[in-house]
Amino acid sequence: MPNLLKERIRMHYASLTEGQKRVAEYLLKNSDELAMESAAEIGKKAGVSETTVIRFCYALGYEGFTEVQKERQRQLVISKSSLDTFVESKRILAKDPHFYAKVMEKDRENIAMLMRNIDEKQFEEAIRFLEEATDVLVAGLRASYPAALWLGFTLNILRGRTKTYRPDADNIFLLSSEMDPTWTVVVLSFHRYAKESLEIAKKAKERGAKVIAITDSLLAPVASHADVVLPLEIEQTSTIDITAPLFSVLNSLLSGYSLRNLDKVEQRMKVYDTTGDTNPYYRQNDQSGEK
């Protein structure tokens, strides 16, 4: 279920006062506490007054703190049950005491956290942008580049006319001059945020292209230039920790696109899997290799 509070924070964050921004940042990391604690308690933990918390709620368009609290309580009733079922069904994976199993268990926990907070409307909107685009550009720099390369490669197989931005060869200004409202640009951007990725998102937005941001927070710099934000908000300590959840999100996005465009994807896969003499892939009955 989408977290409406987080979406409102993203929309209004730039206009909040410094004190209200502290409340926003605290609640983004501790949203469950909103369902149980008073405005005074939240204010104390965020380092502001009770009045600031209440004014924060007004600034987001709510009628008061009570409305925000009840909204979060309703979301928890719906989302917690599905998460608990998922966790309990997979708890057997945690029995292995060895290091490698513990690392994988942490990955699973992070993915489960994303499942609880997933905003399906944002996913649906992102898939619609990919469907309607004539051209798609996928961009991610530094640690985000391998994931961007994989997403761009796979998406090009599924729908065609998809390019991955290559920082060693592509020119932002030349590439952005080709963009128009029929384009969709997917930008992967994680802390520490690469300026080049932000520039790509900004220029795409200026040219009227649709921008999908896959990032680590609704308050990440790239979010202000995006039409859709898919945030991977987990308790990660480095970009390495976010890798498994990131690829899970990308896989979900590609799976959603495939199911919505099944005939087109199947047709493209037939072409891709053609096993003629020019096929570059190894086949079990290939007699041309070493003997």
N, C-alpha and C positions, 0 to 999 in steps of 0.2 A: 504493500500500500504506500502511495507517495507520502512523504513527510511534508505537509503543507507549511509548517513553520519554517523549515529549512528553505523552501522555495521563496517564501516571503522575505526571509532574511537576505537571500541572494538579490532579490529585486530592490530592496530598500537600503541595503548596507551602506552604500555611498552617502546617503543622506542622514544617517544616524549620527548622534553626538558621540564623543569619545567614550563617555560612560555607557551609553547604549550599545556601542560596539563591543565593549567588554562583556556585557550581558549576552550579546549575540554569539560571541566566540566561546563563552562558557557553555551556553546551551547547545551549541553545535557538537560539543564534545561530551555533554552530559544531559542529553535530551530526556532520558528516562526519569531523571530527578524532577523534572517539571510536573510529572503526574502525581508526585507525592509530597513535595515541599512547598512551603509558602513563598510569597514574593519576598518577604524579609529574609528568609533562609537562603534563597537563591542570590539575593543581593549581597549578603554577607560573604558568600563563597566567591562571587564574581568581583568583590571589592568595590561595590557601589551601594547606594541607598535603596530602600524598598521603593521609594518614589521613582527612582530611575528605572527600576524593573517595570513598574506600572506604565510609565511613559514610553518605555520600549515597546510594550504591547500596543499602545495607542499608535505609535509611529509605524507599526506594521499593518495597521488597519483593523485591529481587533477592538472589541468594545471594552476590553479590560483583561486583567490577569486571569480571571475565572474562565473566560471563554478559551483562552490559550490552553489552560490546564485541562479543561474537559476535552478539548480536541485531541490532546496528547493521550489522555486516558483511553479514548475510543480507539486510537491507533494501536495502542499496546494490547488491548483486548483481542484485536484481530490478528496482529502480527506475531504475538508471542507464541500462540498455540502451534502455528506452522513451524516456527523455528525450533520449539522444544521437541516436536516430533522428529524433525530432521536430525537434531543433535543426538537424541536417544537412539535412533536407528543406526547411527554411525559410531556410537560410543565404543564398540568393540575394537575399532581401529586404534584406540589409545592404550590397549593392553601391552603392546610391545614396549619395553622399557628403554630400548636403545635410542641413541641420539637421532639417527635418521628418521625413525618413526615419529619421534617427538617433533622434528622439524615439519614433517608432513602433517602432523596433527595440528600444528599451529596454522599451517596453510588452510586446513579445513575450517578451523575456527574463524579465520578471517573471511573466508568465502561465506560461511554461515552468517556472519555479521552483515555482509553485503546483502544477502538474501532477505534479511529482516527489514532492511531499509530501502529495498529496491523500489524505484519509481517507474512503474510499468508504462505510464503515459509518456515519460521522457524516452524510454526505449522505443515505443511505438512511433513517436515523432521522429526519432533518429532514423528508424527503418524507412519511414515515409520519405524523408529527405534523400536517402540512398536510392530509393525506387524512382523518384521523380527527376533525379539529376541526370544531365547529359554527360557530365564529367565529374569524377571524384578525385580529390587530392587528399592523401594521407600524409601527415607531417608529425615527426617526433624527433627530437634532438638528444644527443648524448645517451643517457641510460634508457631513454624512451625509444631510441632508434630501432633496436631489434624488434620490438613489439610492433612499431609502425610498419616496418618492412614486411613482417609476417601478415599483418592485417591488409596492407596494400596488395601483396601478392595474391592472397586468398580471395580478396574481394574482386580482383581483376579476373580471376578464374570464374567467379560466380556471375558477374555482371558486365565485365569488360569496361573499357574506357576509365580505368582507375590507375592513377600514377602515385608513386611514393616519392616524396620530396627527398632529394639526395643533396646534403649540404656541401659535398665536395664538387658537385657538378652543376646544380641548379642555381639560378639567380632569382631572388625573391621578387624584385621589381619587374623583371621580364615575365615571370610566371604569373604574377598578379595582374598584369596588363591583359592577359588572356581570359581572366575570370569574368563572369557575368552572373546574373540571377539564376541561371540554369545550373550552376555549379554547386556542389556540396564539398566542403572542406572539413576533414576530421583532424583535429589537433590533439596529440597526446602530450600532456605537460604536467610534470611532477616536480616537487621541491628537490633541488634548487631550480627554479624556473628559468629555462633558457630564453633569452631575449628574442632570439630568432623565431622561436615558435610563437611567441606573443605577437611578433610583427606579422607573421603569416596570417594569424587569426584576425588581426586588426585590418590588414589590407583586404582580406577576403570579405570581411563585413562591409568595408567601404565600397567594394565593388558589387554589393548586393547578393553575394553568395550566401548559402546557408552554412552555418558553422556549428559543428558538433564538437564539444570539448569533453575529453576523457581525462580527468584530473583527480587530485587527491582531496579537494575541498570545494564547496560551493563558493567559498571566498577566494579561491585561487585567482591570480591575475587574469588568466585566460577566460574565466567565466564571464567577465564583463563584455567580452566580444562575441559571446556564443548565443545561438538560438536554443540549443539544447545542451545541458550539462549532465554528464554521467559521472558523479563523484564516487571515488573509491575511499570512503571515509572509514579507515580502520586504524587500530592502534599500532601502526608500523613504526619501526625505529630507523629504517633505511629504505631506499628504493628497491633493494633486493627483496625485502619482506613483502613488497606489494606485487611482485612478479606473478605469483600463482593467482591471486584474485584478479589481476589485470587480464591475464589470458582467459580466465573464466568469463569475465565480462565481454571480452572480444568474441569469444566462442558463442556466447548467448546472442550477441548482436548479429553475427553471421548466420546462426541457426534460425533466428527470427526472420531475417531477410530471405533465406532459402525457402522456408515454409510458405512465406507470402508470395514467392515468385517461383514456385516449384517447376512449372513447365519450362520456363526460361532457363532456370538453372540446370535442369536435366538435359536440355538441348545443348547447352554450353559444355557440360561435362562429357557428353558423347563426342563432341568435337575434340575436347582436350585429351580424352582417353583413346583416340584413334590409334590403332596399332599397325600403321603402315610401315614401309621400309624406312621412312624418315623419323620414326619414333626414337627419341634419344634415351629411352629408359630400358633397363635390363629386363628381359623376359626369361622365364625358366627354361624354355625350349630354344633359347638363342644359341646357335652353333658358331657364332662368329668370334666368341671369346677364346681365351687360352685353353689348350687341351692338356 
